[in-house]
Amino acid sequence: MVFTASKLIQSFETNIFSELAAFKKEKQAQGTEMIDLSIGSPDLPPPKFIVDTLTKYVQAPDQYGYTLKGTKEFHEAVKLFYEKHYGVTFNPETEIVQLMGSQDGLLHLPMTIADEGDLILVPDPGYTAYEAGVKMAKAKAYPMPLLKENGFLPDLEAIPEHIAEKAKMMILNFPGNPVPALADLSFFERVVAFAKKYNIVVVHDFAYSELIFDGNKPISFLKANGAFDVGVEFNSLSKSYNMAGCRIGYMIGNAGIVSLLAKLKSNLDYGVFAPIQKAATTALLEGDEFLKENNKRYESRRNVLVEGLQEIGWNIEKPSATMFVWAEIPKDYTSKQFAFELMERAGVVVTPGNAFGPSGEGYVRIALVQSEDVLKEAVRKIRESGIFNK
């Protein structure tokens, strides 16, 4: 049989993570012990009270039918969570849609808003799913550079007026991946004003909302005055509760936008497995202490890694949030060269910054997804590699 891949599939470039995995496997075959800090997937399981809930309902014979959508109790739990943690309230009947993880919605939402050739404003560097969603909608991405001199916030005034007038959507991500920057309420209010001026739908990815350090508090985009008029916010239980494999998240915000994604979802799947919804509901209602513990764990990991690397001459700034370090690299390397040099000489796997967009050149992303002991070992291996002895 002879067949040709679609133009859409052909447009997806070879994933840098596949290249890293292949080189890692090659080094392991040579006997090199590798420490992988490239993928942002939690290394620990959910807390016992979540697992216990899941176990209980998995054994119930009446839990195996189609759910079709989020249960009322799940929607109510999200509402209570948002009121308690972010000071945001919404209608749990019309302003939320449950998702199979936030990436499910981030990939599919552009198809409900944009048509072929429409412009979507995306962060550069940004999470790779954003560009994939733009391509699936046959739209065109317009990059908003996230630069150190701007606090890694997009410069709204730098967006040409003719671009803003054509844009259908703007994607934001604070605290972000790969750049773990924070935005304040005044920035979100400027975004709302910008969106209203140019009639742009704002999409805020808030997946790392519960991993914020140094006493700072999470700020939901929906807290900004007028945010519900122009946009939506995605959130997930993947990182907050170590439930990445459960694939459960949600989008809340403007009822009209919510209804569009809900309509598309009704044609794509039959809902999240009921026991997972039960476990997620329990997490949202009873998980505050775990969230505090998990936050402290990642903050401590951040300190161990960054302070250790600073001591050997890699002058990395401490991130304020997320499970990532956005590390500026020595000037005589490209991001990809440096990432492969770390694998070759130190046996440590990180992700080149330009994998997330051109403005990521000059950086690598390091994931805090190993224990403190393993992170200390990574520092030792980098020190002994001699990369920073020049």
Residue, then its C-alpha position, 0 to 999 in steps of 0.5 A: m500500500v502506498f500512501t502520503a502523509s497529510k500536509l498537516i502531519q508533514s508540517f509537524e517538525t521532528n520533535i526535539f524530545s525525540e532527538l534527545a531521547a535517541f541520543k540518551k539511549e545511545k549514551q546509555a548503550q555505551g554504559t553512561e549513566m544519564i540523568d534526565l531533566s528534560i521532560g516536565s512530568p512529575d516523578l512522584p505519585p498522587p497523595k494517598f487520599i486521591v489514590d484511595t478515592l480512585t481505587k474505591y470507585v474503580q471497583a464500583p460496577d456502576q462507574y464504567g459508562y460514558t460520562l460525556k462531560g464533567t460531573k456536577e460535583f466536579h464543576e462545583a469543586v472547581k468553583l469552590f477551588y477558584e473562589k478559595h485560591y484565586g478569588v474568582t467566581f464563575n457559573p459552574e453550569t455555563e462557564i466551565v468545560q471539563l477536559m482530558g488534561s489542559q493540552d486537550g483544550l489548548l490544541h482544540l480551542p483554536m479550531t473553534i475560533a480561527d479559520e484558515g489563514d487567521l492570526i493567533l498571537v503566541p508566546d515565543p518561547g512557548y509551550t510546543a502545544y500552542e503552535a500545534g493547535v495553531k497548525m491544526a486550525k490552519a491558522k498562522a502564528y504570530p510570535m510575541p517575544l518573551l525577553k529578559e529585559n521585559g521581565f519575560l512579558p510580551d510587549l503589547e505595544a510592540i505588536p503592529e496595529h495591522i497584526a493586532e487588527k487581524a488577530k483572532m486569539m492571544i495565548l498567554n502562560f503565567p507562570g510559564n513553560p518553558v519560561p517560569a515568569l510571573a505576571d501581575l494583575s496590572f499586566f492582565e488588565r492591560v491585556v484585557a484592554f488590548a483584547k477589547k480594543y482589537n476584538i481578540v480572544v485571550v487564552h491563559d494557560f494556568a497549569y502551574s498555578e500551584l507551583i509558585f515560590d518565595g511567598n508569592k501568590p498565584i494570580s488568575f487572569l480571570k481576576a482582572n476586571g473584564a477578563f470574562d468578557v474577552g477570554v478563558e483560562f485553562n488549568s489542570l490537575s497534572k502538575s498540582y496533584n501529580m495526576a498527569g497520567c489521569r488526563i483531567g483538566y478544565m477551561i473556565g471563562n467566557a460562556g460563549i467560548v466555553s460553549l464552542l469548545a464544549k460543542l467540539k468536545s461532544n464530537l471528539d470523545y465521551g468524557v473522562f472516566a468517572p472514577i478519575q472525576k471522583a478522584a479529581t473532585t476529592a483532590l480539589l476539595e481536600g488537597d490544600e495541605f498536599l499543595k503546600e507540601n508539593n510547593k515546598r518540595y519543588e522550591s527546595r529542589r529549585n534551591v538545591l539545583v540552582e545554588g549548586l550550579q551557581e557555585i560551579g560558575w553557571n550563573i542561573e537566576k532562581p525561578s519564581a515558579t513552576m517545575f522548570v529552570w530557564a537557564e542562560i547558557p555560555k555565549d560560545y554555544t547555541s542552545k542545541q550545542f550546549a544541550f548535547e554537550l551536557m549529555e556527552r560530557a556530563g550525562v545530564v539531559v536538558t532541553p534546548g531553549n530554541a525548541f520552544g521558539p526562536s527567542g529561546e535561543g541562548y537558554v536551556r530548560i531544566a526540569l525539577v523532576q528528580s529528587e534532591d539527591v539526584l539533582k545534587e548528583a547532576v550538579r556534581k557531574i556537570r562540575e566534573s565535566g569541566i564545561f564551566n572551567k573555561 
